[in-house]
Amino acid sequence: MRDIQKSLAEIEETRRKYLRWSIPSLALAMIAGSFTVASYLAQKRVIPRYEKLVAEYMEANRGKGELWSESDMRRAEIAAKRLVVENPYSAQRILQSARIGLVSYERIQNAIASHADKRAEILTKWNELAVNAKARAIQAMQRATKLEGADALQARHWLLDWSFRSMRDRSADMGVESPESMKQCEELIAMGVPAKLLFADMMIHRALRFPEQEKWNEIHASMRRARKLLDQERLASLERNASQVEISAVLEHKRANVEAIKFVSESVRDIKQIPWDWRAREAIFRLRLYMGNPAEAFDFAWTSLADMPAAEREIFRWNVAASSLRAMVVQLHQSDPQAKRNVPLLFSFAVKFAPDSPQLVQVIRLLLENNVDAVGHDWLETMKGGHEPGISDWIDWVRSVAAEDAIAATNTTRELPRLDPSFVPGAIVAIRVARQRTPVEHSTLMRMLDSLLEADPENSSLQRISEEFMNAKTGTTRSAMDSQKLDSKGSQATHEP
């Protein structure tokens, strides 16, 4: 009987214990459930809010810099990132995040151009914000390409286009116009991506690239194929118009002039709508080249360079120089005497505008090697026989750089060509290229610099370079003397008992 009572007491105690535990557990379960429901409902409300923030930022007027603010940019970027976190495998949301970065980059550049306060610290900060926004956009594009779907294909197209437009002339070996890149472009077109303009431009640039352009009959075949692609590209743009004119310049020269005049007159409205876009301005430069007076195109390029955001000036300079060299190739093959006269003008402008552009660096290498076959006998004769004596002197000056050491070794002297000051930056690039190719004697470098200082004595860059070379020579001499002293002391110590 006593055992039964004890068992009943234990059961009752256990019941009370579980009752005490179950009440808090039930309360916690109710709280957790409420929190889950609240979180779900909040998420349903927050996601549309994030999407609204992103949409408003994307759709706002980008043409007015005063509408941009750093706080708006941060809010839009945070909203886009949280949408990606909510669905990290959505190419659409990653692509949207990339576009936020591109819009931010464009707005910051517009703000820099239109802002009245040009203090260096403000411009430095904004330029840094712009560069970082562009870098984040590129990273997001690269992430999107690793996924599937139409948005991933759009990201692939953007990256291929960006690589071609902004880096195509960085070096002859980068392969941005290589068969592999062109194959990628063809694959995108086959999958329905609107990349026909990009593919046509790749063909144009590869066919007319100086000094590695194709043979003239092959150029004609490439231009005919590029024209077919452009005929299928229905989206009107300044770049499409410029490419169409370049093709006509090869296939039907007179038609190119008519088209260029028509498209340039139409572009007056467009350039006012997108005043800071380097691609639009480079396209207008290409159009102006074929209007009949290249000097007008040159003036437009110089004026545009002054208005160009600092982050885009190098890209703009290099692309404009490449466009000028392509036009030179076209003019070189024309029978019109005026076209032959334009050849030295076009090359001279490229040297003055962007002597450090990779295509011109390649030409300088060939001139230093005295490789006339590579640059072309016709081209060299046209340069020397034209009405631009400045460019002929510059070519002679560059070719003489490699010969200076041999001349100095014979203890003879000669007078170097006297350069026009506008060609001095191109001569400085030639010195740099010469030093990269093979060691150049210090005395040779100083002779070359002295000839440039004679041409442009007020050039601060030349003065600084000359001082650096002098200091480097002094430092080298001192180091050699110190080494000799140390070697002498070490030898004496070795023979001491």
Salt bridges, closest charged atoms under 4 A:
GLU12 OE2 - ARG15 NH2 2.44
GLU12 OE2 - ARG16 NE 3.26
GLU13 OE2 - ARG20 NH2 4.00
GLU51 OE2 - ARG93 NH2 3.50
GLU70 OE2 - ARG74 NH2 3.41
GLU70 OE1 - LYS125 NZ 3.40
ASP72 OD1 - ARG75 NH2 2.36
GLU77 OE1 - ARG74 NH1 3.70
GLU77 OE2 - ARG136 NH2 2.76
GLU86 OE1 - ARG93 NH1 2.20
GLU106 OE1 - ARG62 NH1 3.66
ASP117 OD2 - ARG119 NH2 2.73
GLU121 OE2 - ARG119 NH1 3.94
ASP161 OD1 - ARG165 NE 3.21
ASP161 OD2 - ARG279 NH1 2.89
ASP169 OD2 - ARG168 NE 3.81
ASP169 OD1 - ARG209 NH1 3.39
GLU177 OE2 - ARG209 NH1 3.70
GLU186 OE2 - ARG225 NH2 3.21
GLU187 OE1 - ARG156 NH2 3.79
ASP201 OD2 - ARG165 NH1 2.55
GLU212 OE1 - ARG209 NE 3.46
GLU239 OE1 - ARG165 NE 3.72
GLU239 OE1 - ARG279 NH2 2.93
GLU246 OE2 - ARG286 NH2 2.82
GLU246 OE1 - ARG326 NE 2.92
GLU252 OE2 - ARG227 NH1 2.73
GLU252 OE2 - ARG255 NH1 3.09
GLU259 OE2 - ARG255 NE 2.75
GLU266 OE2 - LYS262 NZ 3.17
ASP270 OD1 - ARG269 NH2 3.53
GLU282 OE2 - ARG168 NH2 3.64
GLU282 OE1 - ARG286 NH1 3.76
ASP307 OD2 - ARG281 NH1 3.93
ASP356 OD1 - ARG317 NH1 2.94
ASP373 OD1 - HIS377 NE2 2.79
ASP396 OD1 - LYS384 NZ 2.48
GLU404 OE2 - ARG414 NE 3.14
GLU404 OE1 - ARG447 NE 3.04
GLU454 OE2 - ARG418 NH1 3.59
